[in-house]
Amino acid sequence: MYPPSPYAASRGSFQTKVTPPVSHPLDQPLYQLCINKDWLPYIAGALKQLELESTWVVADDNELLTVQGKVFDLISEFGLINEGCGSVAPGMLCISGSFKDDQYGFVPQVGVAPVAVWSAGTGWQGTTNLSTSFDEIHIGRLFDQATYIRSASYTWHVDIPHGASYKLTFKSKGTITFTQTFTTGSGGDIVANFTVNQPADEMLIDIVVTSGVGAEHLRLTDWSLCYTGAFPLALPPHPSCRLFDFLTNQSTFVVWTERPYGSWASGTGWSSQPNQIGKSSIYIGRHFDYAGVLGSVTVHGHFGATPNQLTITNEFINQLNVTGFAVGDFTYTFQNIGWPVDGSQRMLINALYTGGGSPGDTAMRIYDVEACGSPGLFA
């Protein structure tokens, strides 16, 4: 069981540890089994063997928590309330962990300063707001699947009594479904408890010290969630991808403010225009919606002249270029990018004619872009 322990002496039902299934218990294809209701408590009890740390071959604590969450969802399917096959009412399940062990997929909130810092053994450490001289923590996490949150709590710490406000927010499809703020003047460990009872696919935590004498050493250490439905903190086996189809709409992309060259039209996508030195070019981009890691970007377009160059960058912090495309349609994938990004940055794409003169305003086009990376990069 979580948290993992060097003294965990439990023994699973298998002779050796087994590799957990990749699929979720409720993924297709589904198989139905009808049994007498008197046996349900015993089946649920037997399934609890699958929660044991000694059952699974896992790479780390986070992967252990993910497979245990799937087991919780499996057990909840045996919470029948009506007779008959398929009449299932999943029960409430509760999970908890310590940020001292892992981030559990939480990252600093996009566009909110100052940026908190995570470290093993400490958890989330507050960062000083230069305008107030007091610490703040602003972190959040997208859920892999939407679920229904019943309650939540977290524990934070200040070394000496300070005035502070603490808040918890849940969102569903970008809309706030729950938010509650409290204030305190206490010091030491402070447990913040919230009754939620709302659907959610995103969780945000904000702690702001508002008064005191400085050097408060704000830390966020522990968390818990009770939910009905899908396990909210599962780690997806593959990166999240989004296709931006420019033949149907701009898909939230716009031309760079620094280099406003390129035009969009339905059925055509983005077409090039002469830039400041007469080179036919397209400069388009959009902000990342959440912090994470950019994995790959595939660009589908057309080069009408050579020589040429295709570029991708995150505000020029990192940049990749490829040259030498033949005249005609192309598809190119920037693989294994691995850039850490956040909402203060844009993913910028540039298609450029690099030869002498200008071959014309419609020499280049971008039809669509598929970007893959951490869940929530592109909401």
C-alpha positions in Angstrom: 0.0 0.0 0.0 1.0 3.6 -0.4 3.1 5.2 0.9 5.9 2.7 0.0 8.0 1.5 2.9 11.3 -0.4 3.2 9.5 -2.4 5.9 6.6 -3.5 3.6 6.5 -7.2 4.2 3.2 -7.9 2.5 3.0 -10.8 0.0 0.9 -10.7 -3.1 -1.2 -13.5 -4.6 1.4 -14.3 -7.3 4.7 -16.1 -6.8 6.6 -13.2 -8.3 5.7 -9.6 -9.0 3.8 -9.0 -12.2 3.7 -6.2 -14.7 0.4 -4.1 -14.4 -1.9 -3.9 -17.4 -1.6 -0.7 -19.5 -5.4 -0.4 -19.9 -7.8 1.0 -17.4 -10.4 -1.5 -15.9 -13.2 0.3 -17.7 -11.5 0.6 -21.1 -13.0 -1.3 -24.1 -13.5 -4.2 -24.7 -15.6 -4.9 -21.7 -16.8 -8.3 -20.4 -19.8 -8.8 -18.1 -20.1 -11.3 -15.3 -23.2 -11.8 -13.2 -22.9 -13.2 -9.7 -24.9 -13.4 -6.5 -24.7 -10.2 -4.4 -23.7 -12.1 -1.3 -20.3 -12.7 -2.8 -19.6 -9.1 -3.6 -17.9 -8.2 -0.3 -15.6 -11.2 -0.6 -14.7 -10.4 -4.2 -13.9 -6.8 -3.3 -11.8 -8.1 -0.4 -9.9 -10.5 -2.6 -9.2 -7.7 -5.1 -7.6 -5.7 -2.4 -4.6 -8.0 -2.8 -3.9 -6.0 -6.0 -3.3 -2.9 -4.0 -0.2 -4.4 -2.4 3.2 -3.0 -3.2 4.5 -6.5 -3.5 2.2 -7.4 -6.4 3.5 -5.2 -9.1 6.6 -4.5 -11.1 6.8 -0.7 -11.2 9.5 1.8 -11.9 8.8 4.3 -9.2 6.4 5.4 -6.5 4.3 7.5 -8.9 3.8 4.4 -11.2 2.8 2.4 -8.1 0.2 5.1 -7.1 -1.2 5.0 -10.7 -1.7 1.2 -10.8 -3.3 1.3 -7.3 -5.7 4.0 -8.5 -6.8 1.6 -11.3 -7.3 -1.1 -8.7 -9.5 1.3 -6.7 -11.6 1.9 -9.8 -11.9 -1.8 -10.3 -13.0 -2.5 -6.8 -15.5 0.4 -7.0 -17.3 -1.4 -9.8 -18.5 -4.0 -7.3 -20.5 -1.5 -5.4 -23.9 -2.6 -6.6 -26.9 -0.8 -5.2 -29.6 -2.4 -7.3 -30.2 -6.0 -8.3 -29.5 -7.0 -11.9 -26.4 -7.0 -14.1 -24.9 -3.7 -14.9 -26.5 -1.6 -12.1 -23.3 -0.2 -10.7 -22.8 2.8 -8.4 -19.1 3.3 -7.9 -18.3 4.2 -4.3 -16.2 7.0 -2.9 -12.5 6.3 -2.7 -9.8 8.3 -1.0 -6.1 8.6 -1.8 -3.2 10.6 -0.3 0.5 11.3 -0.6 3.3 13.5 0.4 4.9 16.1 -1.8 8.1 15.2 0.0 8.2 12.0 -2.0 7.0 13.1 -5.4 5.3 16.0 -7.4 2.5 13.7 -8.5 2.2 15.6 -11.7 1.7 19.0 -10.1 3.6 21.9 -11.6 3.7 25.7 -11.1 0.6 27.5 -12.4 1.0 29.1 -15.7 1.4 32.9 -15.7 1.3 33.2 -11.9 4.4 34.6 -10.1 6.4 33.9 -8.1 7.1 30.3 -9.2 7.3 27.7 -6.5 10.1 25.2 -6.4 9.8 21.4 -5.6 12.6 19.3 -4.1 12.6 15.8 -2.7 12.4 15.6 1.1 11.0 19.1 1.3 8.0 19.3 -1.0 6.9 22.6 -2.6 8.9 25.5 -1.3 7.4 29.0 -1.4 9.2 31.7 -3.4 9.3 35.3 -2.3 7.0 37.9 -3.9 9.4 40.8 -4.3 6.6 43.4 -3.9 5.5 42.0 -0.5 8.6 40.2 0.7 6.5 37.2 1.7 6.4 33.7 0.3 3.8 32.3 -2.1 3.0 28.9 -3.6 0.8 28.5 -6.8 0.7 25.0 -8.2 -1.8 22.9 -10.2 -2.5 19.7 -12.1 -4.7 18.5 -14.9 -6.4 15.2 -14.3 -5.9 12.5 -16.9 -9.7 11.9 -16.8 -12.6 14.0 -15.6 -13.9 12.8 -12.3 -16.2 13.8 -9.4 -14.3 15.2 -6.3 -16.0 14.7 -3.0 -13.4 16.3 -0.7 -9.8 17.4 -0.6 -7.2 18.5 1.9 -3.5 19.6 1.9 -1.0 20.4 4.6 1.3 23.4 4.5 3.8 24.8 7.0 5.2 28.1 8.1 8.0 28.2 10.8 6.4 31.0 12.8 2.9 32.5 12.9 2.0 34.6 9.9 -1.1 36.0 8.3 -1.9 33.9 5.2 -4.6 33.0 2.8 -5.0 29.6 1.3 -7.3 28.5 -1.5 -8.3 25.4 -3.4 -9.9 25.6 -6.9 -11.3 22.9 -9.2 -12.1 23.4 -12.8 -14.0 21.3 -15.4 -13.4 22.1 -19.1 -11.8 25.4 -18.1 -14.8 26.6 -16.0 -14.4 26.9 -12.2 -16.7 24.4 -10.5 -15.4 25.0 -6.9 -13.2 27.6 -5.2 -12.9 28.4 -1.5 -10.5 30.7 0.3 -9.6 30.8 4.1 -7.3 33.0 6.1 -5.2 32.2 9.2 -2.6 33.6 11.5 -1.2 30.3 12.7 2.2 28.8 12.4 3.5 25.3 12.1 1.7 22.6 10.2 -1.7 23.8 8.9 -4.2 21.3 7.5 -6.7 22.8 5.0 -9.9 20.7 4.6 -12.4 21.3 1.8 -15.8 19.7 1.0 -16.1 19.9 -2.8 -18.8 17.6 -4.3 -18.2 18.9 -7.8 -17.0 17.5 -11.2 -13.4 18.4 -12.1 -10.6 17.8 -14.5 -8.1 20.3 -13.0 -6.9 21.2 -9.4 -5.2 24.4 -8.3 -3.6 25.2 -4.9 -2.7 28.8 -3.9 -1.1 29.7 -0.6 -0.1 33.4 0.0 1.6 34.8 3.1 0.1 38.2 3.8 1.7 39.5 6.9 4.5 38.7 9.4 8.2 39.4 10.0 9.7 37.6 6.9 11.6 34.4 6.7 8.5 32.4 7.0 9.8 29.4 5.0 6.5 28.4 3.4 6.2 24.7 2.4 3.5 22.5 1.0 4.0 18.9 2.2 0.9 16.6 2.0 -2.3 16.1 0.1 -5.4 13.9 0.0 -8.4 13.5 -2.4 -11.7 11.6 -2.1 -13.5 11.0 -5.4 -16.2 9.1 -7.1 -15.5 7.9 -10.7 -12.2 7.8 -12.5 -8.9 7.8 -10.6 -7.8 11.5 -11.1 -4.0 11.2 -10.8 -3.2 8.5 -13.4 -0.2 9.1 -15.6 -1.1 8.6 -19.3 1.0 6.0 -21.0 1.5 8.2 -24.0 1.9 12.0 -24.5 -1.2 14.0 -25.1 -1.4 15.3 -28.7 -3.5 17.9 -30.4 -4.0 18.5 -34.2 -4.4 22.1 -35.3 -6.2 21.9 -38.7 -5.6 25.3 -40.4 -7.8 24.4 -43.5 -10.9 24.8 -41.3 -9.8 27.6 -38.9 -6.9 29.4 -37.4 -7.0 27.0 -34.4 -5.9 29.9 -32.0 -2.7 30.5 -33.9 -1.8 34.1 -34.9 1.1 35.8 -36.7 4.0 36.8 -34.5 3.7 40.4 -33.2 7.5 40.8 -33.8 7.3 39.5 -37.4 3.7 39.9 -38.6 4.0 38.0 -41.9 1.5 35.4 -43.1 -2.2 35.3 -43.9 -4.9 32.7 -43.1 -7.8 31.7 -45.3 -10.3 28.9 -45.0 -9.5 25.9 -47.3 -6.0 27.2 -47.8 -4.5 27.5 -44.3 -1.6 29.8 -43.6 0.1 31.4 -46.7 3.3 33.3 -46.9 3.9 37.0 -47.3 7.1 39.0 -48.1 8.9 39.8 -44.8 10.8 43.0 -44.0 13.6 42.0 -46.5 11.4 40.7 -49.1 11.7 37.0 -48.3 8.5 35.0 -48.6 7.7 33.7 -45.1 5.2 32.5 -42.6 5.5 33.4 -38.8 2.7 31.9 -36.7 2.4 30.8 -33.1 0.3 30.4 -30.0 0.8 30.3 -26.2 1.1 27.0 -24.3 -1.9 26.5 -22.0 -0.1 24.8 -19.2 3.4 24.0 -18.0 5.0 20.7 -19.1 7.4 19.2 -21.7 7.0 19.6 -25.5 7.6 16.2 -27.0 7.2 16.4 -30.8 5.7 18.7 -33.5 4.6 17.6 -36.9 4.2 20.3 -39.6 2.3 19.6 -42.9 2.6 22.3 -45.5 4.0 23.3 -48.9 7.2 24.9 -50.2 6.9 26.7 -53.5 10.6 27.5 -54.0 14.0 26.5 -52.8 16.2 27.0 -50.8 14.0 27.1 -47.7 13.9 26.5 -44.0 11.4 25.3 -41.4 11.9 26.5 -37.8 10.3 25.8 -34.4 11.1 27.6 -31.2 9.7 28.4 -27.7 10.3 32.2 -27.5 13.9 31.5 -28.9 14.8 29.8 -25.6 15.3 26.7 -27.7 15.2 26.4 -31.5 15.3 23.7 -34.1 15.8 24.3 -37.9 15.6 22.0 -40.9 16.5 23.0 -44.5 16.5 21.5 -48.0 12.8 20.7 -48.7 11.9 19.9 -52.3 9.3 22.0 -54.0 5.8 20.7 -53.2 3.9 19.4 -50.2 5.9 18.2 -47.2 5.3 16.6 -43.8 8.1 16.9 -41.2 8.2 15.8 -37.6 10.5 17.4 -35.0 11.0 14.4 -32.7 12.2 14.0 -29.1 12.2 17.8 -28.5 12.1 17.6 -24.7 11.8 21.3 -24.0 10.3 22.4 -20.6 7.7 25.1 -21.4 4.9 27.0 -19.7 2.1 29.4 -20.5 4.4 32.5 -20.6 5.9 31.0 -23.8 4.6 30.6 -27.3 5.2 27.7 -29.7 6.5 29.6 -32.7 6.7 28.2 -36.2 8.4 29.8 -39.2 8.5 28.7 -42.8 11.0 30.8 -44.8 12.4 31.2 -48.3 16.1 31.7 -47.9 17.3 32.4 -51.5 17.7 35.6 -53.3 14.7 37.8 -54.1 11.2 36.7 -53.4 9.4 33.9 -55.3 5.9 35.3 -54.5 3.5 35.7 -51.7 1.9 32.2 -52.0 5.2 30.2 -52.3 4.7 28.6 -48.9 1.8 27.2 -46.9 1.1 25.5 -43.6 -1.9 23.2 -43.7 -1.9 21.7 -40.2 0.3 21.1 -37.1 0.2 18.3 -34.6 1.9 18.9 -31.3 2.5 16.3 -28.6 3.7 16.6 -25.0 2.6 16.7 -21.4 -1.2 16.7 -20.9 -2.7 20.2 -21.0 0.0 21.9 -23.1 -2.7 22.6 -25.6 -6.1 22.8 -24.0 
